[in-house]
């Protein structure tokens, strides 16, 4: 589905009954509003979504289409070069780092691949620790014994984020979180 690009380099998107003009050269991710430093580029060549949001859509929400134009994105490239073109990346994909669990995701370098591995894995979420654990139960036990911290079970089961994005609370603050969010 082709969407019109206007003279002022915006992209028209309809969200419900509202038409929104999205800048094609945004400096911030259109989903999370964080500064764009590493992006995921797909067949539609939109470069305004950060790689974490794009991979969250793909792996957690099971949506493999561009959130702007709805073009299916079979292959994604995670790159630091914000003007990278999909066609060029496809030609050079043999020189890129392939994701170990999704063969259709490639990384420009090992650094981005490692960051994603840590976001998806069971690493201790407490600042400065980073211990690699093998499952949620081990992570819960480690957080409690080593840091007197807990994961919110409700958030863990229902918040569509990577493991490394889950919130950690001091044990005595969990009830407050449960009550007020």
VMD Tcl script that builds the backbone (N, CA, C; Angstrom):
set m [mol new atoms 543]
animate dup $m
set s [atomselect $m all]
$s set {name element resname resid chain x y z} {
  {N N UNK 1 A 0.851 -1.179 0.000}
  {CA C UNK 1 A 0.000 0.000 0.000}
  {C C UNK 1 A 0.895 1.240 0.000}
  {N N UNK 2 A 0.812 2.020 -1.047}
  {CA C UNK 2 A 1.627 3.225 -1.193}
  {C C UNK 2 A 0.914 4.401 -0.532}
  {N N UNK 3 A 1.647 5.163 0.271}
  {CA C UNK 3 A 1.077 6.337 0.936}
  {C C UNK 3 A 1.686 7.593 0.317}
  {N N UNK 4 A 0.916 8.672 0.232}
  {CA C UNK 4 A 1.433 9.897 -0.390}
  {C C UNK 4 A 2.474 10.592 0.484}
  {N N UNK 5 A 3.546 11.035 -0.178}
  {CA C UNK 5 A 4.570 11.833 0.489}
  {C C UNK 5 A 4.400 13.257 -0.003}
  {N N UNK 6 A 4.280 14.197 0.906}
  {CA C UNK 6 A 4.035 15.584 0.542}
  {C C UNK 6 A 5.342 16.321 0.245}
  {N N UNK 7 A 5.203 17.544 -0.289}
  {CA C UNK 7 A 6.378 18.349 -0.636}
  {C C UNK 7 A 7.258 18.658 0.570}
  {N N UNK 8 A 6.646 18.814 1.744}
  {CA C UNK 8 A 7.440 19.169 2.926}
  {C C UNK 8 A 7.993 17.940 3.650}
  {N N UNK 9 A 8.134 16.836 2.936}
  {CA C UNK 9 A 8.750 15.603 3.447}
  {C C UNK 9 A 7.995 15.027 4.643}
  {N N UNK 10 A 6.681 15.018 4.530}
  {CA C UNK 10 A 5.880 14.355 5.547}
  {C C UNK 10 A 5.145 13.197 4.901}
  {N N UNK 11 A 4.641 12.335 5.728}
  {CA C UNK 11 A 3.988 11.126 5.296}
  {C C UNK 11 A 2.591 11.129 5.889}
  {N N UNK 12 A 1.565 11.031 5.071}
  {CA C UNK 12 A 0.189 11.075 5.553}
  {C C UNK 12 A -0.229 9.711 6.080}
  {N N UNK 13 A -0.703 9.695 7.311}
  {CA C UNK 13 A -1.162 8.469 7.945}
  {C C UNK 13 A -2.521 8.750 8.561}
  {N N UNK 14 A -3.470 7.830 8.343}
  {CA C UNK 14 A -4.774 7.966 8.977}
  {C C UNK 14 A -4.825 7.055 10.184}
  {N N UNK 15 A -5.099 7.642 11.342}
  {CA C UNK 15 A -5.244 6.901 12.582}
  {C C UNK 15 A -6.702 7.066 12.996}
  {N N UNK 16 A -7.485 6.040 12.758}
  {CA C UNK 16 A -8.924 6.162 12.971}
  {C C UNK 16 A -9.478 7.148 11.969}
  {N N UNK 17 A -10.130 8.177 12.453}
  {CA C UNK 17 A -10.698 9.200 11.574}
  {C C UNK 17 A -9.810 10.432 11.472}
  {N N UNK 18 A -8.629 10.372 12.106}
  {CA C UNK 18 A -7.733 11.522 12.137}
  {C C UNK 18 A -6.587 11.311 11.154}
  {N N UNK 19 A -6.314 12.311 10.338}
  {CA C UNK 19 A -5.194 12.261 9.406}
  {C C UNK 19 A -4.009 12.975 10.044}
  {N N UNK 20 A -2.856 12.297 10.095}
  {CA C UNK 20 A -1.664 12.838 10.738}
  {C C UNK 20 A -0.556 12.952 9.700}
  {N N UNK 21 A 0.171 14.067 9.742}
  {CA C UNK 21 A 1.339 14.245 8.880}
  {C C UNK 21 A 2.583 13.922 9.695}
  {N N UNK 22 A 3.304 12.893 9.287}
  {CA C UNK 22 A 4.481 12.422 10.013}
  {C C UNK 22 A 5.735 12.850 9.262}
  {N N UNK 23 A 6.691 13.523 9.921}
  {CA C UNK 23 A 7.933 13.904 9.230}
  {C C UNK 23 A 8.775 12.683 8.903}
  {N N UNK 24 A 9.272 12.606 7.674}
  {CA C UNK 24 A 10.078 11.461 7.254}
  {C C UNK 24 A 11.484 11.488 7.831}
  {N N UNK 25 A 11.940 12.646 8.239}
  {CA C UNK 25 A 13.295 12.751 8.758}
  {C C UNK 25 A 13.268 13.128 10.236}
  {N N UNK 26 A 12.400 12.480 10.974}
  {CA C UNK 26 A 12.263 12.755 12.403}
  {C C UNK 26 A 13.558 12.426 13.137}
  {N N UNK 27 A 13.828 13.157 14.205}
  {CA C UNK 27 A 15.000 12.890 15.039}
  {C C UNK 27 A 14.654 11.986 16.202}
  {N N UNK 28 A 13.368 11.718 16.392}
  {CA C UNK 28 A 12.906 10.879 17.484}
  {C C UNK 28 A 12.045 9.756 16.935}
  {N N UNK 29 A 12.047 8.647 17.625}
  {CA C UNK 29 A 11.209 7.514 17.246}
  {C C UNK 29 A 9.750 7.941 17.316}
  {N N UNK 30 A 8.993 7.612 16.299}
  {CA C UNK 30 A 7.588 8.002 16.270}
  {C C UNK 30 A 6.735 7.204 17.248}
  {N N UNK 31 A 7.256 6.112 17.793}
  {CA C UNK 31 A 6.481 5.319 18.753}
  {C C UNK 31 A 6.836 5.633 20.200}
  {N N UNK 32 A 8.128 5.692 20.519}
  {CA C UNK 32 A 8.527 5.904 21.918}
  {C C UNK 32 A 9.070 7.309 22.187}
  {N N UNK 33 A 9.346 8.072 21.146}
  {CA C UNK 33 A 9.851 9.450 21.217}
  {C C UNK 33 A 11.293 9.554 21.714}
  {N N UNK 34 A 11.994 8.433 21.863}
  {CA C UNK 34 A 13.417 8.493 22.210}
  {C C UNK 34 A 14.208 8.943 20.986}
  {N N UNK 35 A 15.378 9.562 21.197}
  {CA C UNK 35 A 16.200 9.983 20.058}
  {C C UNK 35 A 16.570 8.782 19.176}
  {N N UNK 36 A 16.516 8.994 17.877}
  {CA C UNK 36 A 16.883 7.927 16.941}
  {C C UNK 36 A 18.401 7.825 16.857}
  {N N UNK 37 A 18.920 6.698 17.299}
  {CA C UNK 37 A 20.349 6.429 17.177}
  {C C UNK 37 A 20.571 5.140 16.408}
  {N N UNK 38 A 19.776 4.131 16.727}
  {CA C UNK 38 A 19.815 2.854 16.027}
  {C C UNK 38 A 18.398 2.570 15.571}
  {N N UNK 39 A 18.245 2.268 14.287}
  {CA C UNK 39 A 16.917 2.077 13.710}
  {C C UNK 39 A 16.814 0.695 13.081}
  {N N UNK 40 A 15.583 0.296 12.788}
  {CA C UNK 40 A 15.342 -0.923 12.021}
  {C C UNK 40 A 14.766 -0.503 10.674}
  {N N UNK 41 A 15.400 -0.953 9.603}
  {CA C UNK 41 A 14.987 -0.585 8.251}
  {C C UNK 41 A 14.396 -1.811 7.583}
  {N N UNK 42 A 13.203 -1.634 7.019}
  {CA C UNK 42 A 12.539 -2.712 6.291}
  {C C UNK 42 A 12.317 -2.323 4.847}
  {N N UNK 43 A 11.565 -3.152 4.131}
  {CA C UNK 43 A 11.358 -2.988 2.693}
  {C C UNK 43 A 10.758 -1.634 2.311}
  {N N UNK 44 A 9.975 -1.027 3.201}
  {CA C UNK 44 A 9.353 0.261 2.882}
  {C C UNK 44 A 10.318 1.433 3.052}
  {N N UNK 45 A 11.481 1.178 3.654}
  {CA C UNK 45 A 12.532 2.186 3.839}
  {C C UNK 45 A 12.156 3.312 4.802}
  {N N UNK 46 A 11.145 3.122 5.637}
  {CA C UNK 46 A 10.869 4.140 6.654}
  {C C UNK 46 A 11.941 4.035 7.727}
  {N N UNK 47 A 12.507 5.177 8.072}
  {CA C UNK 47 A 13.615 5.209 9.031}
  {C C UNK 47 A 13.288 6.132 10.194}
  {N N UNK 48 A 12.076 5.997 10.729}
  {CA C UNK 48 A 11.627 6.879 11.804}
  {C C UNK 48 A 11.154 6.089 13.036}
  {N N UNK 49 A 11.480 4.790 13.092}
  {CA C UNK 49 A 11.126 3.939 14.227}
  {C C UNK 49 A 12.425 3.327 14.759}
  {N N UNK 50 A 12.649 3.424 16.067}
  {CA C UNK 50 A 13.869 2.847 16.641}
  {C C UNK 50 A 13.810 1.319 16.578}
  {N N UNK 51 A 14.955 0.697 16.647}
  {CA C UNK 51 A 15.016 -0.755 16.508}
  {C C UNK 51 A 14.320 -1.478 17.656}
  {N N UNK 52 A 14.335 -0.904 18.849}
  {CA C UNK 52 A 13.673 -1.575 19.982}
  {C C UNK 52 A 12.159 -1.619 19.750}
  {N N UNK 53 A 11.579 -0.514 19.342}
  {CA C UNK 53 A 10.136 -0.492 19.064}
  {C C UNK 53 A 9.781 -1.439 17.918}
  {N N UNK 54 A 10.584 -1.421 16.863}
  {CA C UNK 54 A 10.285 -2.260 15.709}
  {C C UNK 54 A 10.391 -3.741 16.058}
  {N N UNK 55 A 11.416 -4.096 16.823}
  {CA C UNK 55 A 11.572 -5.498 17.207}
  {C C UNK 55 A 10.560 -5.903 18.276}
  {N N UNK 56 A 10.128 -4.967 19.115}
  {CA C UNK 56 A 9.062 -5.252 20.079}
  {C C UNK 56 A 7.770 -5.579 19.321}
  {N N UNK 57 A 7.467 -4.786 18.298}
  {CA C UNK 57 A 6.295 -5.066 17.474}
  {C C UNK 57 A 6.404 -6.462 16.856}
  {N N UNK 58 A 7.574 -6.779 16.345}
  {CA C UNK 58 A 7.782 -8.038 15.632}
  {C C UNK 58 A 7.753 -9.247 16.559}
  {N N UNK 59 A 8.484 -9.198 17.642}
  {CA C UNK 59 A 8.668 -10.387 18.480}
  {C C UNK 59 A 7.670 -10.519 19.621}
  {N N UNK 60 A 7.229 -9.416 20.184}
  {CA C UNK 60 A 6.316 -9.502 21.331}
  {C C UNK 60 A 4.862 -9.383 20.883}
  {N N UNK 61 A 4.591 -8.418 20.026}
  {CA C UNK 61 A 3.217 -8.206 19.563}
  {C C UNK 61 A 2.893 -8.984 18.287}
  {N N UNK 62 A 3.901 -9.647 17.717}
  {CA C UNK 62 A 3.725 -10.486 16.515}
  {C C UNK 62 A 3.164 -9.712 15.327}
  {N N UNK 63 A 3.656 -8.470 15.162}
  {CA C UNK 63 A 3.237 -7.632 14.041}
  {C C UNK 63 A 4.456 -7.372 13.161}
  {N N UNK 64 A 4.458 -7.961 11.993}
  {CA C UNK 64 A 5.606 -7.851 11.092}
  {C C UNK 64 A 5.409 -6.828 9.982}
  {N N UNK 65 A 4.547 -5.857 10.215}
  {CA C UNK 65 A 4.311 -4.824 9.207}
  {C C UNK 65 A 4.822 -3.483 9.730}
  {N N UNK 66 A 5.160 -2.609 8.800}
  {CA C UNK 66 A 5.564 -1.254 9.175}
  {C C UNK 66 A 4.385 -0.569 9.864}
  {N N UNK 67 A 4.609 0.045 11.025}
  {CA C UNK 67 A 3.499 0.711 11.704}
  {C C UNK 67 A 2.998 1.957 10.964}
  {N N UNK 68 A 3.770 2.459 10.008}
  {CA C UNK 68 A 3.332 3.634 9.238}
  {C C UNK 68 A 2.511 3.258 8.015}
  {N N UNK 69 A 3.054 2.367 7.194}
  {CA C UNK 69 A 2.417 2.093 5.904}
  {C C UNK 69 A 1.813 0.697 5.802}
  {N N UNK 70 A 2.045 -0.133 6.811}
  {CA C UNK 70 A 1.489 -1.499 6.883}
  {C C UNK 70 A 2.085 -2.469 5.863}
  {N N UNK 71 A 3.182 -2.092 5.221}
  {CA C UNK 71 A 3.869 -3.009 4.312}
  {C C UNK 71 A 4.477 -4.137 5.145}
  {N N UNK 72 A 4.282 -5.396 4.744}
  {CA C UNK 72 A 4.901 -6.508 5.480}
  {C C UNK 72 A 6.428 -6.396 5.431}
  {N N UNK 73 A 7.068 -6.614 6.580}
  {CA C UNK 73 A 8.520 -6.498 6.677}
  {C C UNK 73 A 9.113 -7.861 6.990}
  {N N UNK 74 A 9.366 -8.617 5.936}
  {CA C UNK 74 A 9.936 -9.949 6.123}
  {C C UNK 74 A 11.348 -9.867 6.704}
  {N N UNK 75 A 12.155 -8.954 6.170}
  {CA C UNK 75 A 13.534 -8.790 6.615}
  {C C UNK 75 A 13.709 -7.408 7.227}
  {N N UNK 76 A 14.412 -7.362 8.363}
  {CA C UNK 76 A 14.723 -6.089 9.023}
  {C C UNK 76 A 16.228 -5.970 9.214}
  {N N UNK 77 A 16.721 -4.747 9.077}
  {CA C UNK 77 A 18.128 -4.446 9.300}
  {C C UNK 77 A 18.236 -3.433 10.435}
  {N N UNK 78 A 18.993 -3.765 11.455}
  {CA C UNK 78 A 19.219 -2.876 12.591}
  {C C UNK 78 A 20.539 -2.157 12.339}
  {N N UNK 79 A 20.457 -0.836 12.161}
  {CA C UNK 79 A 21.630 -0.067 11.752}
  {C C UNK 79 A 21.753 1.228 12.544}
  {N N UNK 80 A 22.978 1.724 12.637}
  {CA C UNK 80 A 23.251 3.013 13.272}
  {C C UNK 80 A 23.253 4.135 12.246}
  {N N UNK 81 A 23.312 3.783 10.985}
  {CA C UNK 81 A 23.338 4.747 9.894}
  {C C UNK 81 A 21.905 5.134 9.563}
  {N N UNK 82 A 21.482 6.324 9.973}
  {CA C UNK 82 A 20.085 6.701 9.867}
  {C C UNK 82 A 19.605 6.914 8.438}
  {N N UNK 83 A 20.524 7.029 7.488}
  {CA C UNK 83 A 20.105 7.174 6.097}
  {C C UNK 83 A 20.343 5.899 5.284}
  {N N UNK 84 A 20.538 4.778 5.968}
  {CA C UNK 84 A 20.760 3.501 5.289}
  {C C UNK 84 A 19.539 3.137 4.446}
  {N N UNK 85 A 19.777 2.559 3.293}
  {CA C UNK 85 A 18.707 2.169 2.373}
  {C C UNK 85 A 18.561 0.648 2.373}
  {N N UNK 86 A 17.325 0.202 2.402}
  {CA C UNK 86 A 17.014 -1.225 2.432}
  {C C UNK 86 A 17.676 -1.973 1.273}
  {N N UNK 87 A 17.579 -1.430 0.091}
  {CA C UNK 87 A 18.143 -2.089 -1.091}
  {C C UNK 87 A 19.657 -2.331 -0.932}
  {N N UNK 88 A 20.370 -1.334 -0.419}
  {CA C UNK 88 A 21.817 -1.474 -0.203}
  {C C UNK 88 A 22.103 -2.506 0.885}
  {N N UNK 89 A 21.296 -2.493 1.945}
  {CA C UNK 89 A 21.492 -3.455 3.031}
  {C C UNK 89 A 21.239 -4.884 2.561}
  {N N UNK 90 A 20.237 -5.080 1.711}
  {CA C UNK 90 A 19.959 -6.420 1.166}
  {C C UNK 90 A 21.156 -6.940 0.372}
  {N N UNK 91 A 21.782 -6.067 -0.383}
  {CA C UNK 91 A 22.945 -6.466 -1.190}
  {C C UNK 91 A 24.125 -6.884 -0.312}
  {N N UNK 92 A 24.225 -6.276 0.881}
  {CA C UNK 92 A 25.380 -6.522 1.749}
  {C C UNK 92 A 25.048 -7.359 2.985}
  {N N UNK 93 A 23.907 -8.043 3.014}
  {CA C UNK 93 A 23.498 -8.719 4.239}
  {C C UNK 93 A 24.437 -9.850 4.652}
  {N N UNK 94 A 25.211 -10.388 3.735}
  {CA C UNK 94 A 26.160 -11.455 4.103}
  {C C UNK 94 A 27.280 -10.928 5.004}
  {N N UNK 95 A 27.494 -9.617 5.006}
  {CA C UNK 95 A 28.537 -9.034 5.857}
  {C C UNK 95 A 27.986 -8.561 7.207}
  {N N UNK 96 A 26.682 -8.720 7.424}
  {CA C UNK 96 A 26.050 -8.271 8.656}
  {C C UNK 96 A 25.898 -9.429 9.644}
  {N N UNK 97 A 25.568 -9.104 10.893}
  {CA C UNK 97 A 25.396 -10.107 11.950}
  {C C UNK 97 A 23.936 -10.551 11.952}
  {N N UNK 98 A 23.706 -11.839 11.728}
  {CA C UNK 98 A 22.344 -12.372 11.706}
  {C C UNK 98 A 21.879 -12.703 13.123}
  {N N UNK 99 A 20.626 -12.381 13.433}
  {CA C UNK 99 A 20.072 -12.676 14.753}
  {C C UNK 99 A 20.035 -14.187 14.958}
  {N N UNK 100 A 20.346 -14.614 16.178}
  {CA C UNK 100 A 20.422 -16.047 16.452}
  {C C UNK 100 A 19.055 -16.728 16.510}
  {N N UNK 101 A 17.976 -15.973 16.790}
  {CA C UNK 101 A 16.670 -16.619 16.869}
  {C C UNK 101 A 15.692 -16.179 15.777}
  {N N UNK 102 A 16.011 -15.143 15.042}
  {CA C UNK 102 A 15.177 -14.702 13.921}
  {C C UNK 102 A 16.090 -14.502 12.711}
  {N N UNK 103 A 16.104 -15.469 11.794}
  {CA C UNK 103 A 17.030 -15.395 10.652}
  {C C UNK 103 A 16.737 -14.265 9.675}
  {N N UNK 104 A 15.652 -13.531 9.875}
  {CA C UNK 104 A 15.325 -12.411 8.993}
  {C C UNK 104 A 15.642 -11.055 9.606}
  {N N UNK 105 A 16.419 -11.063 10.695}
  {CA C UNK 105 A 16.868 -9.807 11.314}
  {C C UNK 105 A 18.394 -9.798 11.272}
  {N N UNK 106 A 18.936 -8.686 10.780}
  {CA C UNK 106 A 20.385 -8.520 10.649}
  {C C UNK 106 A 20.808 -7.254 11.375}
  {N N UNK 107 A 21.994 -7.303 11.961}
  {CA C UNK 107 A 22.535 -6.160 12.702}
  {C C UNK 107 A 23.777 -5.644 11.986}
  {N N UNK 108 A 23.911 -4.327 12.000}
  {CA C UNK 108 A 25.072 -3.688 11.379}
  {C C UNK 108 A 26.363 -4.081 12.100}
  {N N UNK 109 A 26.242 -4.298 13.415}
  {CA C UNK 109 A 27.427 -4.664 14.185}
  {C C UNK 109 A 27.044 -5.535 15.376}
  {N N UNK 110 A 28.029 -6.114 15.994}
  {CA C UNK 110 A 27.831 -7.005 17.137}
  {C C UNK 110 A 27.313 -6.245 18.365}
  {N N UNK 111 A 27.596 -4.945 18.461}
  {CA C UNK 111 A 27.163 -4.150 19.620}
  {C C UNK 111 A 25.639 -4.114 19.704}
  {N N UNK 112 A 24.969 -3.790 18.602}
  {CA C UNK 112 A 23.501 -3.741 18.594}
  {C C UNK 112 A 22.914 -5.127 18.829}
  {N N UNK 113 A 23.539 -6.137 18.265}
  {CA C UNK 113 A 23.083 -7.519 18.465}
  {C C UNK 113 A 23.175 -7.898 19.939}
  {N N UNK 114 A 24.252 -7.534 20.585}
  {CA C UNK 114 A 24.438 -7.834 22.003}
  {C C UNK 114 A 23.434 -7.073 22.873}
  {N N UNK 115 A 23.176 -5.808 22.547}
  {CA C UNK 115 A 22.175 -5.029 23.294}
  {C C UNK 115 A 20.807 -5.702 23.207}
  {N N UNK 116 A 20.460 -6.191 22.022}
  {CA C UNK 116 A 19.164 -6.844 21.840}
  {C C UNK 116 A 19.124 -8.169 22.589}
  {N N UNK 117 A 20.210 -8.896 22.575}
  {CA C UNK 117 A 20.301 -10.169 23.302}
  {C C UNK 117 A 20.061 -9.940 24.794}
  {N N UNK 118 A 20.630 -8.864 25.326}
  {CA C UNK 118 A 20.450 -8.556 26.746}
  {C C UNK 118 A 19.031 -8.087 27.048}
  {N N UNK 119 A 18.421 -7.348 26.146}
  {CA C UNK 119 A 17.035 -6.921 26.358}
  {C C UNK 119 A 16.086 -8.118 26.370}
  {N N UNK 120 A 16.367 -9.122 25.536}
  {CA C UNK 120 A 15.492 -10.288 25.431}
  {C C UNK 120 A 15.786 -11.349 26.482}
  {N N UNK 121 A 16.975 -11.349 27.037}
  {CA C UNK 121 A 17.374 -12.403 27.960}
  {C C UNK 121 A 17.011 -12.124 29.403}
  {N N UNK 122 A 17.327 -13.081 30.260}
  {CA C UNK 122 A 17.069 -12.963 31.698}
  {C C UNK 122 A 18.323 -12.465 32.403}
  {N N UNK 123 A 18.627 -11.206 32.201}
  {CA C UNK 123 A 19.756 -10.567 32.865}
  {C C UNK 123 A 19.205 -9.771 34.040}
  {N N UNK 124 A 19.986 -9.683 35.105}
  {CA C UNK 124 A 19.547 -8.905 36.256}
  {C C UNK 124 A 19.295 -7.473 35.825}
  {N N UNK 125 A 18.152 -6.953 36.233}
  {CA C UNK 125 A 17.730 -5.620 35.829}
  {C C UNK 125 A 18.210 -4.531 36.776}
  {N N UNK 126 A 18.860 -4.922 37.861}
  {CA C UNK 126 A 19.318 -3.935 38.823}
  {C C UNK 126 A 20.597 -3.288 38.312}
  {N N UNK 127 A 20.663 -1.971 38.443}
  {CA C UNK 127 A 21.777 -1.181 37.916}
  {C C UNK 127 A 23.131 -1.753 38.324}
  {N N UNK 128 A 23.972 -1.952 37.336}
  {CA C UNK 128 A 25.342 -2.367 37.592}
  {C C UNK 128 A 25.548 -3.855 37.806}
  {N N UNK 129 A 24.473 -4.631 37.921}
  {CA C UNK 129 A 24.635 -6.062 38.178}
  {C C UNK 129 A 24.777 -6.825 36.855}
  {N N UNK 130 A 23.694 -6.953 36.121}
  {CA C UNK 130 A 23.741 -7.586 34.806}
  {C C UNK 130 A 23.971 -9.079 34.793}
  {N N UNK 131 A 23.825 -9.761 35.937}
  {CA C UNK 131 A 24.058 -11.207 35.996}
  {C C UNK 131 A 23.119 -11.930 35.028}
  {N N UNK 132 A 23.650 -12.882 34.279}
  {CA C UNK 132 A 22.878 -13.655 33.322}
  {C C UNK 132 A 22.223 -14.826 34.045}
  {N N UNK 133 A 20.891 -14.883 34.010}
  {CA C UNK 133 A 20.136 -15.955 34.655}
  {C C UNK 133 A 19.385 -16.735 33.580}
  {N N UNK 134 A 18.849 -17.880 33.914}
  {CA C UNK 134 A 18.303 -18.759 32.883}
  {C C UNK 134 A 16.792 -18.697 32.710}
  {N N UNK 135 A 16.049 -18.141 33.676}
  {CA C UNK 135 A 14.599 -18.008 33.501}
  {C C UNK 135 A 14.037 -16.989 34.499}
  {N N UNK 136 A 12.727 -16.769 34.423}
  {CA C UNK 136 A 12.099 -15.771 35.286}
  {C C UNK 136 A 12.219 -16.142 36.759}
  {N N UNK 137 A 12.060 -17.408 37.079}
  {CA C UNK 137 A 12.142 -17.837 38.482}
  {C C UNK 137 A 13.528 -17.536 39.058}
  {N N UNK 138 A 14.564 -17.827 38.292}
  {CA C UNK 138 A 15.931 -17.537 38.744}
  {C C UNK 138 A 16.148 -16.033 38.883}
  {N N UNK 139 A 15.596 -15.259 37.942}
  {CA C UNK 139 A 15.720 -13.804 38.003}
  {C C UNK 139 A 15.009 -13.265 39.242}
  {N N UNK 140 A 13.779 -13.748 39.501}
  {CA C UNK 140 A 13.038 -13.326 40.705}
  {C C UNK 140 A 13.840 -13.614 41.967}
  {N N UNK 141 A 14.356 -14.828 42.061}
  {CA C UNK 141 A 15.128 -15.204 43.248}
  {C C UNK 141 A 16.362 -14.339 43.421}
  {N N UNK 142 A 17.066 -14.088 42.334}
  {CA C UNK 142 A 18.270 -13.258 42.387}
  {C C UNK 142 A 17.927 -11.825 42.814}
  {N N UNK 143 A 16.881 -11.241 42.202}
  {CA C UNK 143 A 16.491 -9.869 42.552}
  {C C UNK 143 A 16.142 -9.757 44.034}
  {N N UNK 144 A 15.427 -10.751 44.553}
  {CA C UNK 144 A 15.028 -10.729 45.968}
  {C C UNK 144 A 16.235 -10.884 46.895}
  {N N UNK 145 A 17.064 -11.876 46.618}
  {CA C UNK 145 A 18.160 -12.169 47.556}
  {C C UNK 145 A 19.332 -11.200 47.433}
  {N N UNK 146 A 19.677 -10.807 46.225}
  {CA C UNK 146 A 20.861 -9.964 46.037}
  {C C UNK 146 A 20.559 -8.471 46.159}
  {N N UNK 147 A 19.343 -8.061 45.811}
  {CA C UNK 147 A 19.059 -6.628 45.728}
  {C C UNK 147 A 17.818 -6.177 46.507}
  {N N UNK 148 A 17.115 -7.110 47.126}
  {CA C UNK 148 A 15.865 -6.797 47.826}
  {C C UNK 148 A 14.901 -6.062 46.892}
  {N N UNK 149 A 14.777 -6.577 45.665}
  {CA C UNK 149 A 13.914 -6.006 44.633}
  {C C UNK 149 A 13.016 -7.105 44.083}
  {N N UNK 150 A 11.903 -6.682 43.464}
  {CA C UNK 150 A 10.953 -7.629 42.880}
  {C C UNK 150 A 10.445 -7.125 41.536}
  {N N UNK 151 A 10.004 -8.064 40.725}
  {CA C UNK 151 A 9.266 -7.754 39.508}
  {C C UNK 151 A 7.787 -7.758 39.860}
  {N N UNK 152 A 7.013 -6.909 39.226}
  {CA C UNK 152 A 5.563 -6.946 39.392}
  {C C UNK 152 A 5.045 -8.061 38.481}
  {N N UNK 153 A 4.403 -9.053 39.063}
  {CA C UNK 153 A 3.900 -10.194 38.295}
  {C C UNK 153 A 2.838 -9.770 37.278}
  {N N UNK 154 A 2.001 -8.809 37.641}
  {CA C UNK 154 A 0.963 -8.322 36.726}
  {C C UNK 154 A 1.613 -7.653 35.519}
  {N N UNK 155 A 2.582 -6.779 35.759}
  {CA C UNK 155 A 3.291 -6.124 34.655}
  {C C UNK 155 A 4.039 -7.150 33.809}
  {N N UNK 156 A 4.677 -8.098 34.494}
  {CA C UNK 156 A 5.460 -9.102 33.781}
  {C C UNK 156 A 4.592 -9.886 32.800}
  {N N UNK 157 A 3.399 -10.232 33.203}
  {CA C UNK 157 A 2.524 -11.034 32.344}
  {C C UNK 157 A 1.772 -10.212 31.307}
  {N N UNK 158 A 1.552 -8.928 31.575}
  {CA C UNK 158 A 0.660 -8.150 30.720}
  {C C UNK 158 A 1.282 -6.949 30.019}
  {N N UNK 159 A 2.467 -6.563 30.387}
  {CA C UNK 159 A 3.113 -5.394 29.779}
  {C C UNK 159 A 3.925 -5.858 28.579}
  {N N UNK 160 A 3.572 -5.435 27.365}
  {CA C UNK 160 A 4.247 -5.950 26.173}
  {C C UNK 160 A 5.605 -5.296 25.917}
  {N N UNK 161 A 6.576 -5.664 26.740}
  {CA C UNK 161 A 7.933 -5.137 26.600}
  {C C UNK 161 A 8.926 -6.291 26.716}
  {N N UNK 162 A 10.157 -6.020 26.339}
  {CA C UNK 162 A 11.215 -7.019 26.490}
  {C C UNK 162 A 11.525 -7.232 27.966}
  {N N UNK 163 A 12.091 -8.366 28.266}
  {CA C UNK 163 A 12.462 -8.692 29.643}
  {C C UNK 163 A 13.311 -7.572 30.251}
  {N N UNK 164 A 14.251 -7.063 29.489}
  {CA C UNK 164 A 15.141 -6.010 29.971}
  {C C UNK 164 A 14.478 -4.660 30.177}
  {N N UNK 165 A 13.218 -4.531 29.782}
  {CA C UNK 165 A 12.471 -3.291 29.972}
  {C C UNK 165 A 11.475 -3.395 31.130}
  {N N UNK 166 A 11.395 -4.556 31.750}
  {CA C UNK 166 A 10.469 -4.728 32.871}
  {C C UNK 166 A 10.882 -3.819 34.029}
  {N N UNK 167 A 9.910 -3.443 34.833}
  {CA C UNK 167 A 10.172 -2.570 35.975}
  {C C UNK 167 A 10.524 -3.394 37.200}
  {N N UNK 168 A 11.481 -2.901 37.972}
  {CA C UNK 168 A 11.921 -3.551 39.204}
  {C C UNK 168 A 11.609 -2.607 40.354}
  {N N UNK 169 A 11.067 -3.159 41.421}
  {CA C UNK 169 A 10.652 -2.350 42.569}
  {C C UNK 169 A 11.326 -2.812 43.843}
  {N N UNK 170 A 11.590 -1.878 44.769}
  {CA C UNK 170 A 11.975 -2.314 46.119}
  {C C UNK 170 A 10.798 -3.117 46.684}
  {N N UNK 171 A 11.099 -4.145 47.429}
  {CA C UNK 171 A 10.044 -5.033 47.938}
  {C C UNK 171 A 8.918 -4.268 48.622}
  {N N UNK 172 A 9.255 -3.253 49.412}
  {CA C UNK 172 A 8.240 -2.528 50.163}
  {C C UNK 172 A 7.399 -1.576 49.290}
  {N N UNK 173 A 7.796 -1.345 48.046}
  {CA C UNK 173 A 7.061 -0.431 47.156}
  {C C UNK 173 A 6.112 -1.166 46.202}
  {N N UNK 174 A 6.148 -2.491 46.198}
  {CA C UNK 174 A 5.311 -3.243 45.267}
  {C C UNK 174 A 3.823 -3.000 45.524}
  {N N UNK 175 A 3.385 -2.981 46.769}
  {CA C UNK 175 A 1.968 -2.747 47.075}
  {C C UNK 175 A 1.521 -1.375 46.579}
  {N N UNK 176 A 2.371 -0.375 46.758}
  {CA C UNK 176 A 2.064 0.973 46.277}
  {C C UNK 176 A 1.900 0.960 44.754}
  {N N UNK 177 A 2.816 0.267 44.066}
  {CA C UNK 177 A 2.732 0.138 42.614}
  {C C UNK 177 A 1.432 -0.565 42.216}
  {N N UNK 178 A 1.070 -1.623 42.914}
  {CA C UNK 178 A -0.140 -2.371 42.605}
  {C C UNK 178 A -1.392 -1.500 42.793}
  {N N UNK 179 A -1.344 -0.615 43.750}
  {CA C UNK 179 A -2.493 0.235 44.059}
  {C C UNK 179 A -2.603 1.416 43.100}
  {N N UNK 180 A -1.457 2.084 42.806}
  {CA C UNK 180 A -1.485 3.317 42.038}
  {C C UNK 180 A -0.875 3.211 40.632}
  {N N UNK 181 A -0.214 2.129 40.341}
  {CA C UNK 181 A 0.415 1.968 39.036}
  {C C UNK 181 A 1.795 2.534 38.956}
}
mol reanalyze $m
mol bondsrecalc $m
mol representation Tube
mol addrep $m
